[in-house]
Amino acid sequence: MCLCGFNNLAMINILIVCTNQPIAETIARLIDNKEDWHASTALSLNDALERCYAIKFDVVLIGSGISQEHEDVLHLHLEKLNTKTPVIKHYGGGSGLLYAEIYQALVKK
Protein backbone atom coordinates (compact mmCIF):
# COMPACT_ATOMS: atom_id res chain seq x y z
CA MET A 1 0.00 0.00 0.00
CA CYS A 2 1.62 3.22 -1.18
CA LEU A 3 0.84 6.22 0.97
CA CYS A 4 3.27 8.60 -0.67
CA GLY A 5 0.50 10.61 -2.36
CA PHE A 6 -1.09 11.70 0.91
CA ASN A 7 1.53 14.38 1.54
CA ASN A 8 0.17 16.41 -1.39
CA LEU A 9 -3.44 16.41 -0.22
CA ALA A 10 -5.22 19.18 1.62
CA MET A 11 -5.99 18.84 5.30
CA ILE A 12 -7.63 15.50 6.12
CA ASN A 13 -10.55 15.99 8.52
CA ILE A 14 -11.31 13.10 10.84
CA LEU A 15 -14.32 12.90 13.14
CA ILE A 16 -13.96 10.82 16.29
CA VAL A 17 -17.29 9.63 17.68
CA CYS A 18 -16.73 8.28 21.18
CA THR A 19 -18.70 8.71 24.41
CA ASN A 20 -15.59 8.55 26.59
CA GLN A 21 -14.14 12.08 26.56
CA PRO A 22 -10.62 11.21 27.81
CA ILE A 23 -10.28 8.49 25.18
CA ALA A 24 -11.64 10.79 22.46
CA GLU A 25 -9.15 13.48 23.47
CA THR A 26 -6.26 11.01 23.40
CA ILE A 27 -7.20 9.80 19.92
CA ALA A 28 -7.62 13.42 18.76
CA ARG A 29 -4.17 14.31 20.08
CA LEU A 30 -2.61 11.36 18.20
CA ILE A 31 -4.38 12.34 14.99
CA ASP A 32 -3.45 16.02 15.34
CA ASN A 33 0.21 14.97 15.68
CA LYS A 34 0.15 13.86 12.05
CA GLU A 35 0.94 16.58 9.55
CA ASP A 36 -2.10 17.53 7.45
CA TRP A 37 -4.54 15.66 9.70
CA HIS A 38 -7.15 17.38 11.87
CA ALA A 39 -9.34 15.69 14.46
CA SER A 40 -12.75 16.75 15.69
CA THR A 41 -14.58 14.94 18.46
CA ALA A 42 -18.24 14.15 19.03
CA LEU A 43 -19.31 12.64 22.33
CA SER A 44 -22.80 11.64 21.20
CA LEU A 45 -24.73 10.70 18.09
CA ASN A 46 -26.45 14.09 17.99
CA ASP A 47 -23.12 15.90 18.25
CA ALA A 48 -21.71 13.72 15.45
CA LEU A 49 -24.70 14.42 13.19
CA GLU A 50 -24.44 18.18 13.78
CA ARG A 51 -20.75 18.11 12.88
CA CYS A 52 -21.33 15.99 9.76
CA TYR A 53 -23.93 18.45 8.48
CA ALA A 54 -21.55 21.37 9.12
CA ILE A 55 -18.21 19.93 7.94
CA LYS A 56 -17.20 17.38 5.31
CA PHE A 57 -15.09 14.71 6.98
CA ASP A 58 -12.70 12.42 5.14
CA VAL A 59 -13.01 9.67 7.76
CA VAL A 60 -15.35 9.01 10.68
CA LEU A 61 -13.78 6.98 13.47
CA ILE A 62 -16.12 5.11 15.82
CA GLY A 63 -14.80 4.58 19.34
CA SER A 64 -16.09 3.18 22.58
CA GLY A 65 -19.64 3.72 23.77
CA ILE A 66 -21.30 4.02 20.36
CA SER A 67 -24.02 1.42 19.84
CA GLN A 68 -24.56 -0.40 16.56
CA GLU A 69 -27.93 1.37 16.29
CA HIS A 70 -26.30 4.79 16.56
CA GLU A 71 -23.60 3.78 14.10
CA ASP A 72 -26.33 2.70 11.64
CA VAL A 73 -28.07 6.07 12.03
CA LEU A 74 -24.77 7.84 11.36
CA HIS A 75 -24.26 5.75 8.20
CA LEU A 76 -27.75 6.69 6.98
CA HIS A 77 -27.12 10.39 7.47
CA LEU A 78 -23.76 10.20 5.71
CA GLU A 79 -25.49 8.48 2.77
CA LYS A 80 -28.08 11.29 2.68
CA LEU A 81 -25.23 13.78 2.47
CA ASN A 82 -23.68 11.77 -0.40
CA THR A 83 -20.27 12.06 1.20
CA LYS A 84 -19.07 8.45 0.78
CA THR A 85 -17.18 9.05 4.01
CA PRO A 86 -15.57 5.85 5.28
CA VAL A 87 -16.62 4.89 8.80
CA ILE A 88 -14.15 2.77 10.72
CA LYS A 89 -14.18 1.29 14.20
CA HIS A 90 -11.26 1.80 16.55
CA TYR A 91 -11.32 0.32 20.02
CA GLY A 92 -7.67 0.63 20.97
CA GLY A 93 -4.46 -1.08 20.05
CA GLY A 94 -2.07 1.84 19.99
CA SER A 95 -1.17 4.66 17.65
CA GLY A 96 0.32 2.40 14.98
CA LEU A 97 -2.96 0.54 14.57
CA LEU A 98 -4.92 3.80 14.64
CA TYR A 99 -2.82 5.30 11.86
CA ALA A 100 -2.99 2.10 9.81
CA GLU A 101 -6.80 2.02 10.08
CA ILE A 102 -7.06 5.63 8.93
CA TYR A 103 -4.58 5.19 6.06
CA GLN A 104 -6.47 2.09 4.93
CA ALA A 105 -9.77 4.00 4.93
CA LEU A 106 -8.19 6.84 2.94
CA VAL A 107 -6.74 4.45 0.34
CA LYS A 108 -10.15 2.81 -0.17
CA LYS A 109 -11.89 6.17 -0.50
Phi, psi and omega in degrees: 000115180271125180248010186296333182286345184291336181294339183265000181275162174290180180305134177263118181264127183236127177260127176257121178249110187203131182281348180265104186302314179299321178293315179301318179294321178296314179298317180299318180298318179297317180294316181294342176288341179276132179298136178072014174245141177226130181256141169236150180241148173226127184263004179206167177299315181299318177298317179297316180296317178302316181293321181293329178282340181264329187226143173272120179260147178275331180212141170246126183251120180267127178245198186294149174089359180261119182287161177299323179299315179292323177297319178297319178297317178299315177302316181299317180292322177296322176296319178299326179280353181054041183269338185054033180286123177293138176245123181236153178260137176222117182239029177113184179116001176098168185293326180299315178294317178304309181298318180298319179297318180291314178302318180298317178296321180292323180294321181287339186295000000 
